[in-house]
């Protein structure tokens, strides 16, 4: 199984509590994801996340086909970081850590993701041709949203 790693870092002009309130809320996911994904939460989600929380989504991730994604908040250390992992979805493995660290007058947002593709060698090709680019696009949209909403020091 080939494991891919993505890392993104973005300074934010927000307090730690403001950043946590925004990025830890699944309700903001559609704001920071490209429109063509059409992400919808289909499960009840409380006001605050916690370790063990399951969140179900519907989205159009590949070629416009609707799919279900079930993730679990596996670790949560408010207001420093949380990790969610795919339980049901398109990847063989998916883990995404969102880390917030105070720095100067703001916060640094770090995303550390590991994922593995299904389908063996075909999954490797799909990643090269489509998936890696889609993931880059997701984070480009989020970076632009953050800059427009709060400004950024990057």
N, C-alpha and C positions, 0 to 999 in steps of 0.2 A: 504494500500500500504506500503510494507516494503521498507524503504530507507536505502541503503548501503552507507558507507563512506570509502573512501580510502585516505590515506595521505602518501606522500613520500617526503623526504628531501634529497638533495644532494649538498654538497659544490662543487663549481666549481673554477677552476683556470682560470677565464676569467674576463674581465672587464664587467661592467653592460651593456655597449653598445654592446659589442661582444655577450654576452648572449642573450640580447633582439633580436638582428639581427638574431640569429640562431633560437631560440625557438619560436619567433613570426611568422616565415615564414612557411606557410603550405607546401612549397616545400621541406622541410627537413623531413616531416613526414615519408616518406618511409625509410629514413636512420635510423631512431630510432625506427622502428617497425619491429617485426619478419617478415622474408621473406614470410612465408606462408600466410600472410594477403594480400600481393600484392596490397598495397594501391595506387590508382591513383586518382589524382584530375581531375574532369571532368568539372569544371566550370572555367571561367576566374578569376584569382586572381591577384590583384594589387601588387605592390612592398611592400606596407605597409598595415597592417591590421587596421581596424577601427570598432567602434561599429556599428552594423547593417550589417556588411559584411556577406553574405551568401556564404558558400563553400560547393560544392557537391563533393562526393567521390564515387568510386566503390572499393570494397574490397571483400576478401574471409575470412569472420570472423568465421563462424561456419560450421564445416564439409566440408569446401571447396566450399560452395555454394556462388556465387556472390551476393552481396547486395549493395544497395545504402544507403548512409548516407548523410544527409544535416545538416550542423551545421551553427549556427549564432554566430558571435562574439557579445556577448551581452554587454560586458563592456571592455573598453580598456583604460589603463592609462600608456602610454609609458613613461619610460621604466620599470615600476614597476610591472604591472600585466595585464593579460587579462583573460576573462572568455568566454568559448564557450559552447553553449548548443545545444543539438540535437533537430532538428526540424522534421526530418524524419529519422527513423532508427530502430534498433532492440530493443531499450530499451523503457520502458514506460516513463522514465525520465532519463536525463543525463546532468550533469553540471560539467565542469572541469575548475578550476581556476589554472593558471600558474603564480606564484609569484616569482619575483627576488628581492633579498635584498643584498645590498653591505655589506660585512663582511670581515674585515681584508684586505688581498691582493686580494680577489676575490669576489665571489657572492654565495649566497645560493639560490638554485632552490627548490621551494616547489610546489607540486601538491596537490590540494585539490579537490577531486571528490565525487560527490553524484550521485547515480543512483538507479533506481528502475526497476525491471524486469516485463515484461508483463506476462500474462498467470496464474496469481494467484499462487496457491500452486505449480503448475508445474514449474513456473518461479523460485520459491524459490529453488526447487530441482535442476533445471538446473544451478542456480548460484553456489550451493554447489558442484555439480559434474564437472562443466566445466568452467563457466564464471569467477568466482573469480580467478581460476588458470590461465586462459588466460590473465586476466588483470595483475596479478603478473608477468607473463612472458613478457608482453609488457614492463613493467618498468624495469625488469632485463636486457632485451636487450638494452634498452635506457641507463641504468646505465653503462653497459659494453662498449657501443659505446662512451659514454662521457669519460670514463676512458682511452680508447684507443686513442681517438682524442686529448684530452686536459689534461688528468690527473684529479685526484679528491682527495680531502682531507678526504674522508669518511673511 
